[in-house]
């Protein structure tokens, strides 16, 4: 994953608001897979192979596992002749962020979102900006816990209009994410997936059926970049984007520009032409700045002029809503009306400096409806980042949306 920094681990040192739940003392987990573990649940996307192994069918990696083995993602593995998820109800931490940080600029602008992730990832990006979470192979990374109901109650109490599955890819913990989304939906709280979109067709359809919005990492636009730098396949991600275009899920796209890797004029032009042809001119596109990290510490930070160049290329191809991120660039973070060309949302980082849209997202000057999800007045969360410590209000397995057995 390439955007959100991890939430602070030591919530005791923050001034974060606690949920109404009392700390439950999350028990230490072990690396050994076991259905006796209260955070391990059966899953549905797998099938047995003739040689005795079992294949996980969530993503195109198709991990073929012997008993006790974990997949590349780390949180899914084989136990008792089935594939299980070993991080249900566990998290690497919780934090309330501005929704624009996901980034989503056309989804409930100015509102706050309760963000969390788990551990592991089904990609192996050499540039990962959240590598200590997404590349973690230590279950101790999952030091926090909350049931779907506890998360929904906490989000409501904290005034969050949505929850976001981020820091690592939610498709690898899809059962937990879907249950959280359903519990939140009952309380009028939306669900946001921040994902690389590397998922097979059947689980893709089920997963996004529970989501209200998504930001998809389109990490580059060449097969060579995807295969050599992310160890995945570009066509699968494009299939996810084309699928989302047929659904009611609001989605935006982010490309982290890495100097000399995926930032050439030719590649950017090819990417933008594809987006216009297959998704239309209204899909928001975010170009964000890389910083040296993980296994790409020898590459310089992305210069601001590279982001501005990419934005110009995208606009020349007809994309209407193109943004820059991870740099201070008020012009590149401003939303303009496609009807009258006036600036209607002026941002300074995550702070709204001017907002000229109606409650339904129409331009106050000419009445043009902007694409996105607008529901009421603009939020005033601003740039605050508030770590939160959550804990279950009771034993696991309680609540309509918790698939674990009561204990």
N, C-alpha and C positions, 0 to 999 in steps of 0.2 A: 504494500500500500504506500501511497506517496503524498499524503497531505497532513492529516492531523497528527500532531505530536502526541505521545502517550499521556494519559492522565497521571498526575502525581500518585505515587504509591502510598505515601505516608499521609493519609487523610487527617490524622490526628494533629498534624502541624498546620493544617489549613483552617480557615474560618468557615468551611462549608457547612451548609444546613444539613442536618441529619434527617433521614426519613422518620416516620413515626414508629418504625420497627426498632426493637431493641437489638443490639449486636448479638449475634447468635454464636460467635466463635467458630469460624469456618474450619472444619477439621483438616488437618494436613492430608494431602492426597499422595498417592504413590504412582510411579510410572507404570506399574503392572496393571493391565486391564482386567476388570472383574465386574460382573453384573451385580455383585454384592456392594459395590461402591455406589453411594447414594446419588452421585452426579453422573452416572453412566446409564444410558437408555438404549434400547434397540432402535434400529433404523430400517428403512424400507428399500433403499436403492442399492441392491447388490444381487449377485447370483453366483452359484457354485460352478466351478470349472471341472472338467474331466480329470485333471491331475490332482484333485483334492484341495486346491486353493480356492479362495473366495475372492471374487472381483468386486470392488466398490464401483458403483455406477453413478456417483454424484457428478464427477467431473471427468474430462477426457484423459486424465492421467491413468484411469483404470487400474488402480493399485491392486495387485494380485497377492493375497496375503495368506500366510500360514497362521495357525493358531497362535495367538498372543502377539502377533505383529501389528504395528501401527502403520498407517499410510503416510505418504510424504507430508500431508497436512498436519500430522501429529495427533489431532484430536479424534480422528476416526480410526478404528482398528477392528481386528477380529478377535472375538471371544465367544465361546460356546457355539461355534459354527455359525456365526452371524456377524454382520458389521454393526458396531455400536458407536455412539457418540459419547466420549468420555468427559465432556465439558458442559453438560446440560446444567444450567443454573449457576455456573461459575463465570467469573469475569476477571479481567486484568485491572479493573477499576472503572469508576463512574465519574462523569464530569458534565456539567451544564455549559453548553457553548452557544454562540450565535449560529443560526442555521446556515448563514452565509459561509461559515468555515468548512462546510462539508465538501465542496462548496455547492450551495444551491442559492442562486440569486433570484429565482422566479417562483419560490415556494414559501408561502407565508413569511414575506420579508420582515426582517427585524425581530423575529420570534426566537425563543430559546428552545434548545433541543437537548434532551438527556442522552448523552453519548456513552457507548461502552463497546468493548470487544472481548475476545477471549485470548487464545494463544494459537500459534501456528498459521499456516497459509498453504494453499494448493499451488502457488507459484513460487519461483525461486529467483526473484528479481535481484540482480547484483547491486542495484542502486537503492534498495528499499530504505525509505525514510523512517519506518517504524520497525526496524529489524529486530530490536530487542523483544518485541512482542510477537511479530509475525514469524520470526525465525526461531522463537523459543522452543527448546526441546525439554523444558523443565516445567512440570506441572505446577511447581510452586509459583510460577508466573500468575496463576489463577488464584489470587489471594483474596478475592471478594466473591460474594455469592448473593443471589436474589432470585426468587421465583418469578415467573411471569406476572403474577398478581401483585407481588411486592413492587416490582418495577413500575407497573401501571399506576399503582396508588402513589408511589413516590413522584412520578412524572406529573401527575395531576396536582399534587400538593405543592410541588416546586413551580407550578405555573407553566410548565413546558407544553408546547403545542404538538410536539412530536418526540419520538425516540429515534436514535440513529444507531445502527449496527456498523461500527467503524473500527479503526486502529488495525484490524485484520479482516480478512474477507468473510462475510457472514454466510456464504454458501456452504462453508465447511461446518458451521454449527446451525444449519438451517432449521432443524427441529426446534431448537431453543428460540431462534429468532422468530419463527412463525408463531409460536405460542405466545411470545411476548407481544407481537404485533396484534394478535387476536384479543388478548387481554386489554391492550391499550385502546383498540378500536371501540370496545364496549364503553369506554369512558370518553370518547370523542377525541382521542389522541392519535395522531398519524404515525406511521412507521416509515423510516428512511433506511435504505440499504446503500452503503458505500462499497462498491464491489468492482473487481476486475472483469466480471462477466464471463469467467471461465467455468462454465457449467454445462452439463448435458441438457438435451431438450426437455425430457420429462421432468426432472427436478427443477429446471429453470421455470417451467410453466407453473408448477406448484408453488415454488418459492415466491415468485413475483405476484401471484394471486393474493398474497397476504400483505404486500407492500403498497404504500401510497406514493412514494417517490424514490428515486435512485440517482446516484451519481456513479457513472461508469468510467473507470480508468481505461482510456484508449492510449496505451503506453507508447505507441509509435505507429508507423504505417508501412512497415516492411516485414516480410516473413523472416528475414535474417535477424532483425533486431529482436523480434519476439522469441525466436528460437535460441539465439546466442546469449541474450541478455536477461530474458524473463523465463526461459525454458518452458515456453508454452506456444500456442498456435494462434496467430492473428485471426484466421477465419472464424474460429469459435466465438471470439469477442464480437466480431461484426454480425454474426448470427444473433447474438444476444441483443445488440442494438436494433437490428431489424425486427426482432420479436417485440421488444418494448414499444416500438412504433405502432404496433397493432393493438396495444393494450391501453387501459386508462391510467397506467402508472406515469406520473410526471417524471421525466428524466433529463439530466444534464450530463455533459461529458467533460472530462478533464484529461489533458495531456501534459505530463511533466516533461519539460524540454531540457534535454541533457546535451551540453555543448559537444558537437562533433559526433553525436550518436543518432539523434532523431530530429534534428533541427534544421536540416537543409531546406532551401526554398522549394526544391522539387518534391521532397517528401511531404512538406506542409501543404503544397498545392494539391498533391494527389489525395491527401487525407480530406481536405476541405471540399474538393470536388465530389468525393464519394459521399460525404455527409449531406451535401446539398441534394445529390441525386437520389439517395436512398432514404434520407430522414427529413429533408425539407430545410428551408432557410430559417425556421424559427427555433431550432434546437439550440439551446445555449451551449457555448463552448468556452472552456476555461484553459488558458495556457498558464502553467505555474512554473516557478523557478526551482531548479534543482540545487541542493547543497551537497557537498561531498559526504558520503556516508557508506556504511557497510563495506562492500567490496569495490566501491568506486570512489575511493578517497583521493585518487590521483587526478581527478577531473575538477576543473574550476567551477565555481558557482555560475549559474546562468546569468549573463549580463542582462540588465533591464531592456537594453535595446533589442535583444533577441526576442523577448516577449512582445515588444511593440511591433517588430517586423512580422512575427507570426500573426498577430492580431490584424495587421494591415492586409496580409495575404488572405486571411479568412474573410475579411470584409469585402475584398475585391472579388472573391468567389461568390458573394451574395449572402453569406451568413449575417444575420441581423444583430445577434446578441453574442458578442465575443468579449471575453474578459481576460485580464491578467491577474495573477495571484502570487503570493509570497513575496511581493515587492510593494513599495508604496507608489501607487500610480492611480491617482484619482480619476484621470480620464479613462484609463483602462478598466476601472471598476464602476463606471457609470452606465446606467441603462438609459437608452434613448428611445423615444417613441418612433416606431416604424412608419407612423402616419405623417407626423409633422416634424420629425427629427429633433424635437426639443428634448433636453435631458429631463427625465422624469424621476429617476432615482439616482441621487448623487451620494456616493459612498466615500468615506475616508477610512481605509481599512474596513472595519466592520461597523462603523458608526454611520448612521444615516444623516447626511448634512442637508438634504432636501428630498422631499417625497411628493410627487405630483401625480399620484394615481388615486382613483376612487377606491372604495372598499372592495369593489369587484375587479379591480385591476385595469380600469380604463383610464386613458390619458385625460386629465382634467382640461386640457387645452383643445383637443380635437375629437375626443371621444373614442379614439382607436383602442380596441381591446388588446392588451398585451398577453402573450402566451404565458401560461403558468397556472399556479394555484393561489388565488387571492381570496381571502375570506375574512373580511372585517378590516378594521384600522391597522396601519402598520405597527409592528411591535417596537418596543423601546429597550430591548435587552442590551443593545450596543455591543461593545467588545469584551464584555466580562467573561471570565472563564472561572467557573466555580466547581472545584472538586467536591464530590459528594460521597459519603460513606453510607452504604445501604446494607441492610440485613433483613433476612426473612422474619416476618412477625410470628412465625410458628414453625412447626415441622414441615419438611418438604412433603410433596404429594397432596397438599391441600389447595383447593382452588379448581375452577372449571378448566383452566388451560395448562395445568401442570401434568405432563404425561408420566411422571415418576410415580412409583407405587408409594402409598403412605407408609410411614415407619413409626 
